[in-house]
């Protein structure tokens, strides 16, 4: 992965951001409540409160200046989406939608993907499981990309059902 590329994870409390961060970095995937911004290697893990409370959006905006990619995390087992429609378009960074907990017995993957399509009108969406290791390599490869076009080409070549490239603006 390019040393200059860095990703920020944003999503609701309990969506699996910290567990996914640990899995992506090759550590044991364990749930930890994030209290403040955590910078670890190429990932910035944010507290869920930053996304759940619009008063903290300024923190997301400020932190986005330090990253190249923003990972929008949606828990597959939760019905609620906390991102406003088109939220990714307000951050001038490469967006990646990430459905976490795809292995959960309550997971509804089609609902989670549909929710993320509203948040990310153009960009990749990946189904993941930090516990099973599903989708982790896809995230690493997409964060190594430097443009939406590069990400689209990667998704097309990957031929992997765990990732799609959404372009709802053009459909």
Residue frames as qw, qx, qy, qz and C-alpha x, y, z in Angstrom:
[[0.000, 0.890, 0.456, 0.000, 0.00, 0.00, 0.00],
 [0.337, 0.626, -0.044, 0.702, 1.22, 3.48, -0.78],
 [0.412, -0.270, -0.520, 0.698, 2.52, 5.20, 2.35],
 [0.050, -0.047, 0.000, -0.998, 0.82, 8.42, 1.35],
 [0.508, -0.348, -0.510, -0.601, -2.68, 6.95, 1.31],
 [0.007, -0.019, -0.768, 0.640, -4.56, 7.00, 4.59],
 [0.359, -0.434, -0.668, -0.486, -8.17, 6.11, 5.36],
 [0.244, -0.152, 0.488, -0.824, -10.57, 7.50, 7.96],
 [0.225, -0.330, -0.910, -0.109, -13.35, 5.25, 9.28],
 [0.298, -0.073, 0.253, -0.917, -16.68, 6.86, 10.11],
 [0.496, -0.266, -0.749, -0.350, -19.89, 5.20, 11.25],
 [0.600, -0.621, -0.096, -0.494, -22.26, 4.73, 14.16],
 [0.355, -0.518, 0.684, -0.370, -21.39, 3.60, 17.66],
 [0.683, -0.088, 0.700, -0.188, -20.93, -0.18, 17.61],
 [0.735, 0.578, -0.100, -0.340, -20.78, -0.45, 13.79],
 [0.953, -0.020, 0.182, 0.243, -17.47, -2.32, 13.94],
 [0.339, 0.903, -0.220, 0.147, -14.97, 0.44, 13.05],
 [0.287, -0.736, 0.600, -0.125, -12.38, -0.44, 15.69],
 [0.819, -0.075, 0.569, -0.012, -12.72, -4.19, 15.17],
 [0.750, 0.632, 0.152, 0.123, -12.31, -3.67, 11.41],
 [0.110, 0.909, -0.385, 0.118, -9.29, -1.41, 12.01],
 [0.540, -0.529, 0.652, -0.054, -7.61, -4.08, 14.11],
 [0.850, 0.211, 0.481, 0.047, -8.34, -6.79, 11.53],
 [0.576, 0.811, -0.019, 0.100, -7.03, -4.62, 8.66],
 [0.005, 0.843, -0.513, 0.163, -3.79, -4.06, 10.55],
 [0.678, 0.221, -0.698, 0.069, -3.37, -7.78, 11.21],
 [0.134, -0.276, 0.696, -0.649, -4.16, -7.59, 14.92],
 [0.039, -0.321, -0.937, 0.134, -6.66, -9.76, 16.74],
 [0.235, -0.449, -0.380, -0.774, -10.13, -8.41, 15.92],
 [0.298, -0.419, -0.732, 0.447, -11.58, -7.22, 19.21],
 [0.090, -0.825, -0.393, -0.396, -14.24, -4.68, 20.06],
 [0.419, -0.263, -0.314, 0.810, -12.93, -1.55, 21.76],
 [0.058, 0.908, 0.411, -0.065, -14.91, 1.63, 22.42],
 [0.493, 0.303, 0.066, 0.813, -13.14, 4.49, 20.67],
 [0.247, -0.767, -0.401, 0.435, -13.16, 7.62, 22.83],
 [0.014, 0.828, -0.186, -0.528, -11.08, 9.90, 20.60],
 [0.676, 0.655, -0.298, -0.161, -9.38, 9.88, 17.21],
 [0.774, -0.370, 0.478, 0.190, -7.04, 6.88, 16.95],
 [0.483, 0.743, -0.415, -0.204, -4.23, 7.08, 14.41],
 [0.723, -0.315, 0.608, 0.085, -2.75, 3.68, 13.71],
 [0.509, 0.003, 0.667, 0.544, -0.55, 3.09, 10.67],
 [0.028, 0.117, 0.513, 0.850, -2.67, 4.06, 7.61],
 [0.289, -0.585, -0.705, -0.278, -6.04, 4.18, 9.41],
 [0.111, -0.189, 0.351, -0.910, -7.75, 6.92, 11.43],
 [0.292, -0.443, -0.847, -0.020, -10.50, 5.41, 13.61],
 [0.164, -0.353, 0.067, -0.919, -13.15, 7.88, 14.76],
 [0.197, 0.166, 0.782, -0.568, -15.64, 7.72, 17.64],
 [0.075, 0.488, 0.823, 0.281, -19.18, 6.85, 16.53],
 [0.061, -0.761, -0.417, 0.492, -20.39, 10.06, 18.19],
 [0.134, -0.383, 0.343, 0.847, -18.65, 12.04, 15.42],
 [0.101, -0.128, -0.747, -0.645, -21.12, 10.65, 12.91],
 [0.187, -0.543, -0.818, 0.033, -24.19, 10.28, 15.10],
 [0.144, -0.805, -0.340, 0.464, -24.22, 13.90, 16.28],
 [0.493, 0.738, 0.227, 0.400, -24.17, 16.59, 13.56],
 [0.250, -0.959, 0.136, 0.016, -22.46, 18.94, 16.02],
 [0.639, -0.486, 0.501, 0.323, -19.34, 16.79, 15.53],
 [0.758, 0.581, 0.250, 0.162, -19.39, 16.92, 11.71],
 [0.142, 0.946, -0.284, 0.060, -16.75, 19.67, 11.92],
 [0.544, -0.549, 0.630, 0.071, -14.40, 17.07, 13.47],
 [0.797, 0.266, 0.518, 0.162, -15.00, 14.74, 10.52],
 [0.470, 0.873, 0.051, 0.117, -14.36, 17.62, 8.09],
 [0.148, -0.882, 0.447, -0.012, -11.14, 18.64, 9.87],
 [0.663, -0.325, 0.667, 0.102, -9.83, 15.07, 10.07],
 [0.792, 0.506, 0.337, 0.050, -10.63, 14.48, 6.39],
 [0.265, 0.919, -0.289, -0.035, -7.81, 16.89, 5.50],
 [0.333, -0.618, 0.712, 0.006, -5.36, 14.29, 6.84],
 [0.641, 0.042, 0.766, 0.018, -6.61, 11.36, 4.73],
 [0.112, 0.221, -0.644, -0.724, -7.04, 10.32, 1.09],
 [0.409, -0.231, -0.797, -0.380, -10.02, 7.98, 1.60],
 [0.443, -0.198, 0.449, -0.750, -13.10, 7.90, 3.83],
 [0.258, -0.115, -0.953, -0.112, -14.62, 4.55, 4.74],
 [0.541, -0.227, 0.054, -0.808, -18.36, 4.84, 5.44],
 [0.093, 0.066, -0.976, 0.186, -19.17, 1.97, 7.81],
 [0.668, -0.160, -0.097, -0.720, -22.67, 0.43, 7.86],
 [0.317, -0.163, 0.887, -0.293, -23.48, -2.42, 10.25],
 [0.348, -0.042, -0.776, -0.525, -25.35, -5.10, 8.27],
 [0.279, -0.361, -0.869, 0.192, -27.31, -6.08, 11.38],
 [0.000, 0.466, 0.395, -0.792, -28.69, -2.58, 12.04],
 [0.321, 0.698, 0.612, 0.187, -31.69, -1.13, 10.26],
 [0.064, -0.954, -0.113, 0.270, -30.76, 2.45, 11.09],
 [0.644, 0.364, 0.081, 0.668, -28.45, 4.46, 8.85],
 [0.334, -0.756, -0.242, 0.508, -26.92, 7.52, 10.45],
 [0.318, -0.166, 0.352, 0.865, -25.44, 9.19, 7.36],
 [0.419, 0.628, 0.194, -0.627, -27.49, 11.82, 5.52],
 [0.776, 0.501, 0.359, 0.139, -28.14, 11.09, 1.81],
 [0.551, 0.753, -0.040, 0.357, -25.16, 12.05, -0.34],
 [0.548, -0.816, 0.114, 0.146, -22.95, 12.56, 2.73],
 [0.777, -0.124, 0.306, 0.536, -19.83, 11.37, 0.87],
 [0.440, 0.671, 0.276, 0.530, -20.17, 14.22, -1.63],
 [0.242, -0.959, -0.017, -0.144, -19.53, 16.73, 1.16],
 [0.610, -0.614, 0.407, 0.293, -16.03, 15.35, 1.75],
 [0.546, 0.745, -0.329, -0.197, -13.55, 15.82, -1.07],
 [0.294, -0.467, 0.834, -0.002, -12.01, 12.37, -0.51],
 [0.459, 0.110, -0.795, -0.382, -12.29, 8.99, -2.21],
 [0.673, -0.242, 0.335, -0.614, -15.30, 7.23, -0.64],
 [0.362, 0.097, -0.922, -0.093, -15.51, 3.53, 0.14],
 [0.722, -0.328, 0.033, -0.608, -18.71, 2.01, 1.52],
 [0.244, 0.242, -0.917, 0.203, -18.09, -0.83, 3.96],
 [0.787, -0.346, -0.191, -0.474, -20.80, -3.20, 5.17],
 [0.004, 0.428, -0.823, 0.373, -19.57, -4.72, 8.43],
 [0.463, -0.058, 0.760, -0.453, -20.75, -7.86, 10.24],
 [0.595, 0.238, -0.483, -0.597, -21.84, -9.62, 7.02],
 [0.409, 0.059, -0.909, 0.062, -21.55, -12.88, 8.99],
 [0.265, -0.020, 0.584, -0.767, -24.04, -11.80, 11.69],
 [0.115, 0.344, 0.930, 0.054, -27.24, -13.89, 11.82],
 [0.157, 0.763, 0.452, -0.435, -29.23, -10.62, 11.80],
 [0.188, -0.366, 0.410, 0.814, -27.34, -9.29, 8.75],
 [0.550, 0.697, 0.447, -0.109, -29.39, -7.91, 5.87],
 [0.504, -0.200, 0.383, 0.748, -26.77, -7.28, 3.19],
 [0.231, 0.538, 0.558, 0.588, -29.13, -5.95, 0.53],
 [0.224, -0.920, -0.322, -0.017, -30.57, -3.37, 2.97],
 [0.529, -0.647, 0.123, 0.536, -27.08, -2.28, 4.08],
 [0.450, 0.072, 0.492, 0.742, -25.90, -1.90, 0.47],
 [0.067, 0.747, 0.528, 0.399, -29.05, 0.05, -0.43],
 [0.363, -0.888, -0.178, 0.221, -28.42, 2.37, 2.54],
 [0.520, -0.460, 0.290, 0.658, -24.81, 2.97, 1.53],
 [0.393, 0.402, 0.551, 0.616, -25.79, 3.66, -2.09],
 [0.066, -0.918, -0.353, -0.169, -27.73, 6.67, -0.80],
 [0.481, -0.798, 0.099, 0.348, -24.67, 7.89, 1.11],
 [0.345, -0.439, 0.583, 0.590, -22.13, 7.21, -1.66],
 [0.665, 0.613, 0.134, -0.404, -23.63, 8.04, -5.06],
 [0.729, 0.605, -0.319, 0.032, -20.36, 7.02, -6.75],
 [0.054, -0.643, 0.727, -0.234, -17.81, 4.58, -5.38],
 [0.513, 0.076, -0.855, -0.024, -17.13, 1.02, -4.24],
 [0.679, -0.425, 0.245, -0.547, -19.14, -0.82, -1.59],
 [0.404, 0.302, -0.857, 0.106, -17.62, -3.87, 0.11],
 [0.841, -0.425, -0.153, -0.298, -19.20, -6.63, 2.22],
 [0.285, 0.526, -0.698, 0.394, -16.89, -7.48, 5.13],
 [0.833, -0.516, -0.175, -0.098, -16.46, -9.62, 8.21],
 [0.010, -0.782, 0.558, -0.276, -13.56, -8.71, 10.49],
 [0.734, -0.338, 0.547, -0.218, -14.00, -12.05, 12.28],
 [0.894, 0.249, 0.365, 0.077, -13.85, -14.16, 9.08],
 [0.400, -0.410, 0.422, 0.703, -11.38, -11.82, 7.33],
 [0.449, 0.571, 0.630, 0.275, -13.83, -11.30, 4.45],
 [0.242, 0.909, 0.254, 0.225, -13.25, -8.20, 2.30],
 [0.486, -0.769, 0.103, 0.403, -10.12, -7.01, 4.13],
 [0.542, -0.095, 0.479, 0.684, -7.83, -7.36, 1.10],
 [0.244, 0.699, 0.522, 0.423, -10.41, -5.51, -1.01],
 [0.229, -0.957, -0.146, 0.098, -10.30, -2.55, 1.39],
 [0.556, -0.544, 0.309, 0.546, -6.50, -2.50, 1.41],
 [0.482, 0.203, 0.570, 0.633, -6.36, -2.57, -2.41],
 [0.105, 0.831, 0.455, 0.302, -9.00, 0.15, -2.79],
 [0.345, -0.902, -0.008, 0.260, -7.21, 2.44, -0.33],
 [0.570, -0.283, 0.435, 0.637, -4.09, 1.99, -2.48],
 [0.383, 0.595, 0.532, 0.465, -6.01, 3.44, -5.45],
 [0.252, -0.276, -0.085, 0.924, -5.62, 7.15, -6.20],
 [0.303, 0.089, -0.228, -0.921, -8.84, 7.91, -8.12],
 [0.713, 0.188, 0.411, -0.535, -12.44, 6.81, -8.56],
 [0.723, 0.508, -0.356, -0.303, -11.52, 5.54, -12.03],
 [0.249, 0.432, -0.850, 0.170, -8.72, 3.42, -10.58],
 [0.407, -0.056, 0.752, -0.516, -11.12, 2.04, -7.95],
 [0.775, 0.351, 0.090, -0.518, -13.76, 1.27, -10.62],
 [0.610, 0.509, -0.592, -0.135, -11.17, -0.60, -12.73],
 [0.020, -0.324, 0.884, -0.336, -9.99, -2.55, -9.68],
 [0.602, 0.098, 0.557, -0.564, -13.57, -3.59, -8.82],
 [0.774, 0.452, -0.157, -0.415, -14.25, -4.67, -12.42],
 [0.491, 0.486, -0.723, 0.030, -11.08, -6.79, -12.53],
 [0.276, -0.330, 0.769, -0.473, -11.58, -8.24, -9.05],
 [0.629, -0.081, -0.631, -0.447, -14.64, -10.24, -10.13],
 [0.203, -0.063, -0.829, 0.517, -15.51, -10.63, -6.47],
 [0.307, -0.614, -0.621, -0.378, -19.13, -10.72, -5.32],
 [0.471, -0.582, -0.443, 0.494, -18.12, -9.04, -2.03],
 [0.169, -0.472, 0.035, 0.865, -17.57, -5.70, -3.84],
 [0.401, 0.709, 0.537, 0.220, -19.60, -3.57, -6.22],
 [0.236, -0.077, 0.069, 0.966, -19.01, -0.16, -7.79],
 [0.132, 0.725, 0.628, -0.250, -22.03, 2.07, -7.27],
 [0.141, -0.010, 0.268, 0.953, -22.90, 4.83, -9.74],
 [0.117, 0.623, 0.749, -0.194, -26.47, 5.71, -8.80],
 [0.058, 0.634, 0.004, -0.771, -26.02, 9.26, -10.07],
 [0.181, 0.386, -0.605, -0.672, -25.85, 7.91, -13.60],
 [0.018, -0.172, -0.972, -0.156, -28.63, 5.32, -13.52]]
